[in-house]
Amino acid sequence: MRVRRLVLPVLAVAGFASLGEYLSRRDPERFDPLVECSRGHRYRTIWIPGGSLKALRWFNRRYQWCPVGHHWSWVRRIDPELLSVGERSAANAVHDLRIA
């Protein structure tokens, strides 16, 4: 009984992480978008509509850890076409959680 209490949540988290990785590889612009925190830091994150294990959702924003500034903040998706090539490559270099 005690093992089941530990194994089931671990399997659920691993399954959710695997699904996120699969979807981000299938359509990276939709499930692995560029985001910007409230302090202006830009990076990539796994963004699955309707689900979130590492963030609190509020409509089109999420409250999550910013790996660039090392702080918690509100995050929103941004359009990569509005960024310069240098800004886009700098944002692509950082990912909040790498699963592979």
N, C-alpha and C positions, 0 to 999 in steps of 0.2 A: 504494500500500500504506500509506503514511504517513497519507494523508488518511482512509482507512478506519478506522484506529486512533483517530482523533480524532472522526470523524463518528458512528460507531456508538454510543459511550457518550453523546454529546450527544443523539442522537435517542432513546436509551433513557430518559434522565433527563427529556427534554421529554415523551415519551409517558407516563411515570409521573406527572409533574406534571399533565398534561392530564387523565388518568384521575382523579386525586385531585380536581381542580377540578370535573369533571363529576359525580362521585359526591357531592361535598359540596353541590352545588346541587340534586341530585335528592332527597337525604334528609339535610338538614343536621344533624339531631340524631344520626344514626348515624355519619356520616363526618367531621363537623366539630364534635366535642363540646367541652364545657367541660372543662378539665383543671386540676389543681392540682399545683404543684411541691412538693418536700419542704420548702420554706421558706414555703409557704402562699400563693404568688402564683397567681392564677387568670387564665386566658386561653383562647382557642380555638386548636385545632391540627387539621391534617388527620390523621385516624386511619384508615388502611385496614387491616383485619384481614389478617394474613399478610404484610404488606409494609411496608417502611420504608426510606427512603433517608437521612433526616436524624436517625435515632435508633437506639439499640441497644435491642432488645426483650428483656424478661425477664418472661414470663407476661403479666400484665395491666398491667405498668408499662413505661415507656420512659425511657431516659436521653437527654435532649435539652436543647437550649439554651432557657433561660427568657428571653423577651423583656422581661418585666416587671422582673426583678431583675438581668438581664444576667449570668447565670451558668449553668453546666451542673448539672443535677440530675435526680433521678428524678421522673417525672410519672405521674399516674394520672387516669383519668376520674372525674368527679364528677357527681352527679345535680343538675341545675339546679333541681329542685323544692325542694331542701333549702336553697337560698340565698334571701336577701331580694331584692326587686326592685332595690335599689341595688347589691347585690353582683353580681347577674346582669348588669346593664347595664354595670358597670365591667369585668367579665370579657369581655363581648361586644365591648367597644371595642378590645381588643388581640388580634391574631392573630399567631402566630409566623412565618407565611410567607404572603404574599398573592400569588397567581399571576395575578390578572387586573387 
